[in-house]
Amino acid sequence: MGSWMNVYRRTTSHARFLRSLRNRIRRPRPRKSEFRRLYRLSERFFAWLLSLYEGSLTWVLRHPAPMLLVLLITIGVNAYLLVIVPKGFFPQQDTGRLAGGIQGAQDSSFAAMRQRMARFVDIVKSDPGVANVVAFTGSGAPRRTRAGCSFR
């Protein structure tokens, strides 16, 4: 027990010594006048911003009737915009193009995929709303021949 007390006593005395040494060596913190110009400018800006906020908040709290009127006008404008803004699934600037893709079974070959793509193109072309169809099989990546894309 005595040896542990010796270790504890030495450790605390070393810690006190190092703490006092650090306090003597450590540079004192600069006074407010020694801060750099950017810091002073930013502090002045934030103080101005805070005073502006305090002033506007004070005015709002002293004048509840005009603020209620502003709230009602805002709700009315939102309701008006909700009515007049066009709504729909497709945007007004729709280009009329549609892209799609098909994927074959894992054991299908490139030739079988080409036949399925040709059948898919015929089905899409039979729709009277379709002007033309472009289709290709394969994705360009090695060993990915089971995918196909179609554009109209």
C-alpha positions as a Python dict, from the first residue, in 0.01 Angstrom:
ca = {
    (1, 'M'): (0, 0, 0),
    (2, 'G'): (287, 230, 79),
    (3, 'S'): (439, 200, -270),
    (4, 'W'): (106, 294, -432),
    (5, 'M'): (87, 604, -213),
    (6, 'N'): (439, 697, -322),
    (7, 'V'): (341, 664, -690),
    (8, 'Y'): (26, 869, -633),
    (9, 'R'): (218, 1141, -448),
    (10, 'R'): (482, 1164, -722),
    (11, 'T'): (221, 1172, -999),
    (12, 'T'): (21, 1452, -839),
    (13, 'S'): (333, 1655, -762),
    (14, 'H'): (450, 1620, -1123),
    (15, 'A'): (106, 1723, -1247),
    (16, 'R'): (107, 2032, -1024),
    (17, 'F'): (456, 2123, -1141),
    (18, 'L'): (367, 2086, -1508),
    (19, 'R'): (46, 2287, -1459),
    (20, 'S'): (234, 2576, -1297),
    (21, 'L'): (500, 2562, -1569),
    (22, 'R'): (234, 2569, -1838),
    (23, 'N'): (67, 2871, -1678),
    (24, 'R'): (399, 3060, -1672),
    (25, 'I'): (486, 2976, -2033),
    (26, 'R'): (142, 3009, -2185),
    (27, 'R'): (80, 3332, -2372),
    (28, 'P'): (-189, 3548, -2215),
    (29, 'R'): (-512, 3585, -2407),
    (30, 'P'): (-528, 3904, -2615),
    (31, 'R'): (-747, 4187, -2499),
    (32, 'K'): (-1046, 4291, -2709),
    (33, 'S'): (-849, 4571, -2870),
    (34, 'E'): (-586, 4325, -2992),
    (35, 'F'): (-827, 4111, -3197),
    (36, 'R'): (-781, 4123, -3568),
    (37, 'R'): (-976, 4355, -3792),
    (38, 'L'): (-1188, 4086, -3960),
    (39, 'Y'): (-1299, 3956, -3621),
    (40, 'R'): (-1395, 4306, -3506),
    (41, 'L'): (-1583, 4373, -3831),
    (42, 'S'): (-1774, 4046, -3808),
    (43, 'E'): (-1863, 4112, -3444),
    (44, 'R'): (-1987, 4459, -3534),
    (45, 'F'): (-2193, 4316, -3823),
    (46, 'F'): (-2354, 4049, -3601),
    (47, 'A'): (-2427, 4306, -3331),
    (48, 'W'): (-2597, 4525, -3594),
    (49, 'L'): (-2792, 4224, -3724),
    (50, 'L'): (-2902, 4138, -3370),
    (51, 'S'): (-3017, 4494, -3303),
    (52, 'L'): (-3211, 4492, -3633),
    (53, 'Y'): (-3381, 4166, -3531),
    (54, 'E'): (-3462, 4301, -3185),
    (55, 'G'): (-3614, 4616, -3333),
    (56, 'S'): (-3828, 4429, -3586),
    (57, 'L'): (-3943, 4180, -3323),
    (58, 'T'): (-4038, 4464, -3089),
    (59, 'W'): (-4239, 4633, -3366),
    (60, 'V'): (-4418, 4308, -3455),
    (61, 'L'): (-4511, 4240, -3094),
    (62, 'R'): (-4644, 4596, -3051),
    (63, 'H'): (-4856, 4585, -3371),
    (64, 'P'): (-5053, 4257, -3382),
    (65, 'A'): (-5334, 4384, -3612),
    (66, 'P'): (-5112, 4460, -3916),
    (67, 'M'): (-4930, 4130, -3866),
    (68, 'L'): (-5263, 3942, -3865),
    (69, 'L'): (-5350, 4123, -4189),
    (70, 'V'): (-5016, 4017, -4343),
    (71, 'L'): (-5085, 3657, -4239),
    (72, 'L'): (-5432, 3660, -4397),
    (73, 'I'): (-5298, 3817, -4718),
    (74, 'T'): (-5028, 3547, -4734),
    (75, 'I'): (-5287, 3272, -4693),
    (76, 'G'): (-5503, 3433, -4962),
    (77, 'V'): (-5215, 3460, -5210),
    (78, 'N'): (-5127, 3095, -5149),
    (79, 'A'): (-5487, 2988, -5210),
    (80, 'Y'): (-5498, 3199, -5530),
    (81, 'L'): (-5175, 3040, -5656),
    (82, 'L'): (-5306, 2695, -5571),
    (83, 'V'): (-5606, 2760, -5798),
    (84, 'I'): (-5428, 2920, -6097),
    (85, 'V'): (-5111, 2708, -6119),
    (86, 'P'): (-5162, 2430, -6374),
    (87, 'K'): (-5161, 2086, -6225),
    (88, 'G'): (-5109, 1759, -6403),
    (89, 'F'): (-4888, 1461, -6438),
    (90, 'F'): (-4697, 1585, -6742),
    (91, 'P'): (-4541, 1933, -6740),
    (92, 'Q'): (-4640, 2191, -7002),
    (93, 'Q'): (-4300, 2170, -7170),
    (94, 'D'): (-4328, 1793, -7228),
    (95, 'T'): (-4121, 1688, -7532),
    (96, 'G'): (-4328, 1380, -7606),
    (97, 'R'): (-4036, 1140, -7575),
    (98, 'L'): (-4057, 831, -7363),
    (99, 'A'): (-3778, 586, -7277),
    (100, 'G'): (-3826, 231, -7160),
    (101, 'G'): (-3638, -92, -7122),
    (102, 'I'): (-3688, -465, -7112),
    (103, 'Q'): (-3479, -739, -6955),
    (104, 'G'): (-3470, -1100, -7061),
    (105, 'A'): (-3418, -1417, -6865),
    (106, 'Q'): (-3066, -1506, -6759),
    (107, 'D'): (-3046, -1800, -6995),
    (108, 'S'): (-3164, -1612, -7307),
    (109, 'S'): (-2919, -1560, -7591),
    (110, 'F'): (-2852, -1246, -7792),
    (111, 'A'): (-3053, -1378, -8090),
    (112, 'A'): (-3352, -1461, -7868),
    (113, 'M'): (-3331, -1118, -7712),
    (114, 'R'): (-3330, -958, -8058),
    (115, 'Q'): (-3650, -1147, -8147),
    (116, 'R'): (-3817, -1035, -7823),
    (117, 'M'): (-3707, -676, -7889),
    (118, 'A'): (-3853, -690, -8243),
    (119, 'R'): (-4185, -816, -8100),
    (120, 'F'): (-4175, -540, -7838),
    (121, 'V'): (-4114, -277, -8109),
    (122, 'D'): (-4408, -409, -8314),
    (123, 'I'): (-4638, -385, -8011),
    (124, 'V'): (-4529, -28, -7939),
    (125, 'K'): (-4560, 75, -8307),
    (126, 'S'): (-4917, -55, -8320),
    (127, 'D'): (-5020, 225, -8080),
    (128, 'P'): (-5162, 516, -8288),
    (129, 'G'): (-5009, 772, -8051),
    (130, 'V'): (-4653, 659, -8128),
    (131, 'A'): (-4471, 833, -8415),
    (132, 'N'): (-4155, 621, -8423),
    (133, 'V'): (-3957, 372, -8215),
    (134, 'V'): (-3583, 324, -8179),
    (135, 'A'): (-3467, 6, -8007),
    (136, 'F'): (-3143, -179, -7949),
    (137, 'T'): (-3034, -486, -7760),
    (138, 'G'): (-2732, -511, -7534),
    (139, 'S'): (-2600, -238, -7313),
    (140, 'G'): (-2253, -205, -7456),
    (141, 'A'): (-2102, -367, -7149),
    (142, 'P'): (-1939, -707, -7191),
    (143, 'R'): (-2171, -1002, -7135),
    (144, 'R'): (-2484, -788, -7092),
    (145, 'T'): (-2683, -904, -7393),
    (146, 'R'): (-3012, -965, -7210),
    (147, 'A'): (-3106, -595, -7180),
    (148, 'G'): (-3285, -383, -7432),
    (149, 'C'): (-3389, -19, -7457),
    (150, 'S'): (-3660, 152, -7653),
    (151, 'F'): (-3724, 519, -7722),
    (152, 'R'): (-4023, 684, -7880),
}
